[in-house]
Amino acid sequence: MGTGLTLAILGAAAAAAFGGIGSAIGVGMVGQAGAGLVSEDPSKFGKALILQILPGTQGLYGFLTAFLLLVRIGVIGGDAVELTTLEGLMYFEACLPMAIGGFISAIWQAKVSASGIGIIAKKPDESGKAITFAAMVETYAVLSLLISVLAIFSISGIVGK
């Protein structure tokens, strides 16, 4: 395996790992807040669960980014292509928006979601507002995913494959 292919695979690993780590931290943070709420009022479990799920999406986006790249370079479902070091570096860099954006947005989304647990505790009928606040952070995770995927599928045009 050449340096280019190694760099590309490291990019895929970074997108999956950092998105997953951010999501694990985030889901854990909101789970802690939700557990406190549910211990006081078990009927609010469903509303708390929705807020807990939200920071988990970044892990899915990181996985999707990694999967698309690994398919693109033939590691999954084909013969791995030979990549120059420059091409490998470009694929690695293409994964960075999702790796960094996913990690950071998952943690911030968790902070907003954990605050939303307080809304549910005091005014359960306002849970939609808590979800909306948390969903606003999701926008930046989606943008990170989009730019990584666009970059992954644009590289062949740049390097002339």
C-alpha positions in Angstrom: 0.0 0.0 0.0 1.4 3.3 -1.0 1.7 6.6 0.8 -1.2 8.1 -1.1 -3.6 5.3 -0.3 -2.5 5.4 3.4 -3.2 9.1 3.6 -6.7 8.7 2.1 -7.5 5.8 4.5 -6.3 8.0 7.4 -8.7 10.7 6.3 -11.6 8.3 6.2 -10.6 7.0 9.7 -10.4 10.6 11.0 -13.9 11.5 9.7 -15.4 8.4 11.3 -13.4 8.5 14.5 -13.8 12.2 15.3 -17.5 12.2 14.3 -18.0 9.2 16.5 -16.0 10.5 19.5 -17.9 13.8 19.4 -21.2 11.9 19.2 -20.3 9.6 22.0 -19.4 12.5 24.2 -22.5 14.4 23.2 -25.0 11.5 23.6 -23.4 10.8 27.0 -23.8 14.4 28.1 -27.4 14.6 27.2 -28.1 11.2 28.6 -26.8 12.3 32.0 -29.1 15.3 32.0 -32.0 13.2 30.7 -31.5 10.6 33.4 -31.8 13.2 36.0 -35.1 14.4 34.5 -36.5 10.9 34.1 -35.6 10.0 37.7 -38.0 12.9 38.7 -40.6 12.3 36.0 -40.4 9.1 34.0 -43.2 10.3 31.7 -40.8 12.7 30.1 -38.5 10.0 28.8 -39.6 10.2 25.1 -39.0 13.9 24.9 -35.6 13.6 26.6 -34.6 10.8 24.2 -35.2 12.9 21.2 -32.8 15.5 22.5 -30.3 12.8 23.3 -30.4 11.3 19.8 -29.5 14.6 18.1 -25.8 14.8 18.9 -25.5 11.2 17.6 -26.0 12.2 14.0 -22.4 13.5 13.6 -21.1 10.0 14.2 -23.4 8.8 11.3 -22.2 11.6 9.1 -18.5 10.7 9.8 -19.3 7.1 9.0 -21.0 8.1 5.8 -18.0 10.3 4.8 -15.6 7.4 5.5 -17.7 4.9 3.6 -18.1 7.1 0.6 -14.3 7.7 0.4 -13.4 4.1 0.9 -15.8 3.1 -1.9 -14.4 5.9 -4.1 -10.8 4.7 -3.8 -11.8 1.0 -4.1 -11.0 -0.2 -0.6 -14.6 -1.3 -0.3 -16.2 -3.1 -3.2 -13.3 -3.1 -5.6 -9.6 -3.0 -6.0 -7.9 -0.2 -4.2 -6.6 2.4 -6.6 -3.0 3.6 -6.6 -2.9 7.2 -5.4 -0.1 9.6 -5.5 0.9 11.2 -2.3 -0.7 14.4 -3.4 -4.0 12.6 -4.2 -3.9 10.9 -0.8 -3.3 14.1 0.9 -6.2 15.8 -0.9 -8.5 12.9 0.1 -7.3 13.3 3.7 -7.9 17.0 3.6 -11.4 16.4 2.1 -12.3 14.5 5.2 -11.2 17.2 7.6 -14.4 19.3 7.5 -16.4 16.3 8.7 -13.8 15.2 11.2 -13.4 18.6 12.8 -16.9 20.0 12.2 -18.6 16.8 13.3 -16.5 16.6 16.5 -17.1 20.2 17.5 -20.8 20.4 16.5 -21.7 17.2 18.3 -20.4 18.6 21.6 -22.1 21.9 21.1 -25.3 20.3 20.1 -25.1 18.2 23.2 -24.7 21.4 25.4 -27.8 22.9 23.7 -29.7 19.6 24.0 -28.8 19.3 27.7 -30.1 22.8 28.3 -33.2 21.7 26.5 -33.7 19.0 29.1 -34.3 22.0 31.5 -37.0 23.3 29.2 -38.7 19.9 29.2 -38.4 19.7 33.0 -40.2 23.0 33.6 -42.4 23.3 30.5 -42.9 20.0 28.7 -45.3 21.5 26.2 -42.4 23.6 24.9 -40.2 20.6 23.9 -40.4 21.6 20.3 -38.5 24.8 21.1 -35.8 22.8 22.8 -35.5 20.5 19.8 -35.4 23.5 17.4 -32.5 25.1 19.4 -30.5 21.9 19.2 -31.4 21.3 15.5 -29.9 24.7 14.6 -26.4 23.3 15.6 -27.1 20.4 13.3 -26.9 22.8 10.3 -23.2 23.0 10.7 -22.7 19.3 10.9 -24.7 18.9 7.7 -22.6 21.6 6.0 -19.4 19.8 7.2 -20.7 16.6 5.6 -21.7 18.3 2.4 -18.3 20.0 1.9 -16.4 16.7 2.7 -18.6 14.7 0.2 -18.3 17.4 -2.5 -14.5 17.5 -2.0 -14.2 13.7 -2.1 -16.1 13.5 -5.4 -14.3 16.5 -6.9 -10.8 15.3 -6.5 -10.6 13.1 -9.6 -11.4 16.1 -11.7 -8.6 18.1 -10.1 -5.9 15.5 -10.4 -7.1 14.2 -13.8 -8.1 10.6 -12.9 
